[in-house]
């Protein structure tokens, strides 16, 4: 039976204690400058094992504070240069030359804006995108968004698994089936690094990104592209919309660049930083987190553009407009550019795949915990996500061989592009809400710009579906 004396106990507390309690509570709400239920504990956080684990200096130079926030941008950038990007960029470069470079540029600019919204959502509300959808949407809508997010992560992981397996095959002659199974080991690598600290995982991923960039720089130098044509490739052309094949590849590049799982992931890993709760602390955290993601995504843009430039310079100019498979591209590079180019290509593909499998599996954990509030052992969460990608990848390889992997890679990117609006639209709506975001709600110009991007994505997807059914 409930104790009815409890209210009396509260009523007759010392007035000074009550006053102090109320003052403390009000100060906290004022400092948070957002929703009153803003969470600062780790109990309800996704990735609770690393939540607020990276210290942020309260004093010192701006450079020192910025250094504390560097890292999540590298993890996010991985998704913008994964093996799925390779398949679409190589196909686009070999088929249409440099014409689709403008799509790479526009996609990257979209990514910069949308990832900044992810950081804003996390820092202002304390929720990642998956948690915000669960709390802010009707249950049936949240259930649909969860299923679509899981589909996007499976499509992403599928591309990473295939890319890693092909990289192992090209460099070491490992059979594709064995390479697919080997990718499951990343689960244990990630767990080991996170036990040491999230910074170790970020450092490994940054090192892999640097290796990939150096490999592509070497290949572009060997390919010696026509730089005047490269510059013209950044000018828009109506053929991208009117030519169904060109639009298909353009949407594949868009889906491979602005990836849904990255929106969920970024809004969670930003919260690994132990920034303060005052308005000035949160504004400072938002500034540094945005700088981190913007610099990292510009780096990813250079890598993505290099892939398409390499394909255009090596294949399109030689009238090899049918190059789609990564294995075929590797072989042709050896014939056209010498023995060094295919080695660099295989190494870059392997490190891209390894990086991407780590981040996609991490995103799977964020989505599962955020939408479903399911708390199971970390190794089990990541193994489930990985198996969901390994099984279809192994099936396609066994049934169709390497030729089927190329089509599957491009199809996975189209699936991501079609799913993208279901992550972007909630993100735009949540960050525009002063009720959820407090004084850190997105300004009107940013909401209009991001809303326009969401509209463009929706219209292009409708056009793609129309062309496919026609």
Buried (B, 14 or more C-beta within 10 A) or exposed (E): EEEEEEEEEEEEEEEEEEEEEEEEEEEEBEBBBBBEEBBEEBEBBBBBBBBBBBEBEEEEEEEEBBBBBBBBBBBBBBBBBBBBBBBBBBBBBBBBBBBBBBBBBBBBBBBBBBBBBBBBBBBBBBBBBBBBBBBBBEEEEBBBBBEBBBBBBBBBBBBBBBBBBBBBBBBEEBEBBEBBBBBBEBBEBBBEBBEEBBBEBBBBBBEBBEBBBEBBBBBBEBBEBBEEBBEBBBEEBEBBBEBBEBBBBBBBBBBBBBBBBBBBBBBBBBBBBBBBBBBEBBBBBBBBBBBBBBBBBBBBBBBBBBBBBBBBBBBBBEEBEEBBBBBBBBBBBBEBBEEEBBBBBBBBBBBBBBBBBBBBBBBBBBBBBBBBEEEEEBEEBBBBBBEBBBBBBBEBBEEEEBEBBBBBBBBBBBBBBBBBBBBBBBBBBBBBBEEBBBEBBBEEEBBEBBBEBBBEBBEBBEBBEEBEEE
